[in-house]
Amino acid sequence: MRRGFTLMELAICLSIAALLLPLLFLHGRNISESHERALFQSEATAALRTVSEELRRDAHGHRLAAQGPVRFEGHGCTIDYVVRDRVLSREATDACGGRRALAREVVELERAPHGLVLRLSRPLRPDLSADFSGLIAEVAP
């Protein structure tokens, strides 16, 4: 009666495992990237909603400046929306609500024909990033 495995059987098993492990690693990496991308999409959607609500609140009592950076004026207040170090901030005097950070991972907030466009980006790997753009409509000068 034979006990154990022969050297040939062990070599075949190790060869099969050596072929399958890289495939499993690549599959796991793709799942991880998909998860990170979906998480960023969710966070970007929440950031878009936050910025949209803040802009609509400011547009209700103020006038959007016709050109230049995103700025609201009126009632003795000037409210600027500024991107610094990938953070979008609302900057105003204390009487106008003060300074608040609204969103992270922001590339830019720019004017578009039908409103404003918020662009966000997050690096997933050195050679890959997740990007998101959202239109904030009906913020007219």
C-alpha positions as CSV (number, residue, x, y, z in Angstrom):
1,M,0.0,0.0,0.0
2,R,1.3,3.4,-1.0
3,R,1.4,6.3,1.5
4,G,1.9,10.0,0.6
5,F,2.4,11.7,-2.7
6,T,5.1,11.2,-5.3
7,L,7.5,13.9,-6.2
8,M,5.8,14.2,-9.6
9,E,2.3,14.7,-8.1
10,L,3.6,17.4,-5.8
11,A,5.4,19.2,-8.7
12,I,2.2,19.1,-10.8
13,C,0.1,20.6,-7.9
14,L,2.7,23.4,-7.3
15,S,2.8,24.2,-11.1
16,I,-1.0,24.5,-11.2
17,A,-1.0,26.7,-8.1
18,A,1.8,28.9,-9.5
19,L,-0.4,29.4,-12.6
20,L,-3.6,30.2,-10.7
21,L,-2.3,32.5,-8.0
22,P,-1.5,35.4,-10.3
23,L,-5.0,35.1,-11.9
24,L,-6.6,35.3,-8.4
25,F,-4.4,38.2,-7.5
26,L,-5.4,40.2,-10.6
27,H,-9.1,39.4,-10.0
28,G,-8.8,40.6,-6.4
29,R,-7.1,43.8,-7.6
30,N,-9.9,44.5,-10.1
31,I,-12.5,43.9,-7.3
32,S,-10.6,46.3,-5.1
33,E,-10.4,49.0,-7.8
34,S,-14.1,48.6,-8.5
35,H,-14.9,49.0,-4.9
36,E,-12.7,52.2,-4.6
37,R,-14.3,53.6,-7.8
38,A,-17.9,53.0,-6.4
39,L,-17.0,54.5,-3.1
40,F,-15.6,57.6,-4.8
41,Q,-18.7,57.8,-6.9
42,S,-20.9,57.8,-3.8
43,E,-18.7,60.4,-2.0
44,A,-18.6,62.6,-5.1
45,T,-22.4,62.5,-5.4
46,A,-22.7,63.5,-1.8
47,A,-20.2,66.4,-2.4
48,L,-22.2,67.5,-5.5
49,R,-25.4,67.6,-3.4
50,T,-23.7,69.6,-0.6
51,V,-22.2,72.1,-3.0
52,S,-25.4,72.4,-4.9
53,E,-27.4,73.1,-1.8
54,E,-24.9,75.7,-0.6
55,L,-24.9,77.4,-4.0
56,R,-28.7,77.5,-4.2
57,R,-28.8,79.0,-0.7
58,D,-26.4,81.7,-1.7
59,A,-28.1,82.3,-5.1
60,H,-31.4,82.9,-3.2
61,G,-30.3,86.2,-1.6
62,H,-27.4,87.2,-3.8
63,R,-26.5,87.8,-7.4
64,L,-23.9,85.6,-9.2
65,A,-21.1,87.7,-10.7
66,A,-21.3,87.8,-14.5
67,Q,-17.7,86.7,-15.2
68,G,-14.6,85.5,-13.4
69,P,-14.5,83.1,-10.5
70,V,-17.7,81.8,-8.9
71,R,-18.7,84.8,-6.7
72,F,-22.0,86.0,-5.2
73,E,-22.6,89.6,-4.4
74,G,-25.4,91.5,-2.6
75,H,-26.7,92.7,0.7
76,G,-23.2,94.0,1.6
77,C,-21.7,90.5,1.2
78,T,-19.2,88.9,-1.2
79,I,-19.2,85.1,-1.2
80,D,-16.4,83.3,-3.1
81,Y,-16.1,79.7,-4.0
82,V,-12.4,78.8,-4.1
83,V,-10.5,75.5,-4.8
84,R,-7.2,75.3,-2.9
85,D,-5.2,72.1,-2.3
86,R,-8.1,70.1,-3.9
87,V,-10.6,71.4,-1.3
88,L,-13.6,73.5,-2.4
89,S,-14.3,76.3,0.2
90,R,-17.0,78.9,0.5
91,E,-15.3,82.1,1.7
92,A,-17.2,85.0,3.1
93,T,-17.2,87.4,6.1
94,D,-18.7,86.2,9.3
95,A,-21.9,88.2,8.7
96,C,-22.4,86.3,5.5
97,G,-21.9,82.8,6.9
98,G,-18.1,82.7,7.2
99,R,-15.6,80.3,5.7
100,R,-16.5,76.6,5.3
101,A,-14.9,73.6,3.4
102,L,-17.6,72.0,1.2
103,A,-15.9,69.2,-0.7
104,R,-12.6,67.3,-1.0
105,E,-10.8,65.9,-4.1
106,V,-12.1,68.8,-6.2
107,V,-10.2,69.7,-9.4
108,E,-12.3,72.7,-10.3
109,L,-15.6,74.5,-10.1
110,E,-16.3,76.1,-13.5
111,R,-19.0,78.0,-15.3
112,A,-21.0,76.2,-18.0
113,P,-23.7,77.4,-20.3
114,H,-26.5,76.0,-18.1
115,G,-25.0,76.4,-14.6
116,L,-21.8,75.3,-12.9
117,V,-19.7,72.1,-13.4
118,L,-18.0,70.5,-10.4
119,R,-15.1,68.2,-11.3
120,L,-13.6,65.8,-8.8
121,S,-10.8,63.2,-9.1
122,R,-9.1,60.7,-6.8
123,P,-6.0,58.7,-7.6
124,L,-6.6,54.9,-7.3
125,R,-3.0,53.9,-8.3
126,P,-0.1,55.8,-9.6
127,D,-1.3,55.2,-13.2
128,L,-5.1,55.3,-12.6
129,S,-7.6,57.7,-11.2
130,A,-11.3,57.9,-10.8
131,D,-13.0,61.1,-12.2
132,F,-16.4,62.6,-11.6
133,S,-18.2,65.6,-13.1
134,G,-21.5,66.9,-12.1
135,L,-23.7,69.8,-13.4
136,I,-25.2,72.2,-10.9
137,A,-28.0,73.7,-12.9
138,E,-29.9,76.9,-12.7
139,V,-27.3,79.1,-11.0
140,A,-27.7,82.0,-13.3
141,P,-26.2,85.5,-13.1
